[in-house]
Amino acid sequence: MSDVQMLESADRPCDLLWQLTGARSGPTLLVTGDLDVLAPIVERLQMLPSLVYLRGTLMVGSSDVTVEADEVMALRSGAPSEVYWSILARTAELGMISGRGIPANLIAA
């Protein structure tokens, strides 16, 4: 069973916004950017029923967050839909999800 967590710390309550630990082992992907942009994207990600099959850990946080991750995806800007699909495409490239339903032009060969 996957584990979804909204995270806070006493020192910096807004650095790491969200973490999903998959049911199976795999890489850790940290997505960083402006939390105001990422918050609605996290809400959209949380509605994906297929994320229970995630391999590894997906974390979303501010650009200042310092956590250990295998891969860091730093998002500077973009439309929320583009950011959402970019995150899903990267998780597919890393083998964290199957990638079905993700536009093929977003996934590197």
Summary of the structure (lengths in Angstrom):
residues: 109
radius of gyration: 13.0
end to end distance: 29.8
largest distance: 42.0
contacts: 319
relative contact order: 0.23
helix: 31%
strand: 28%
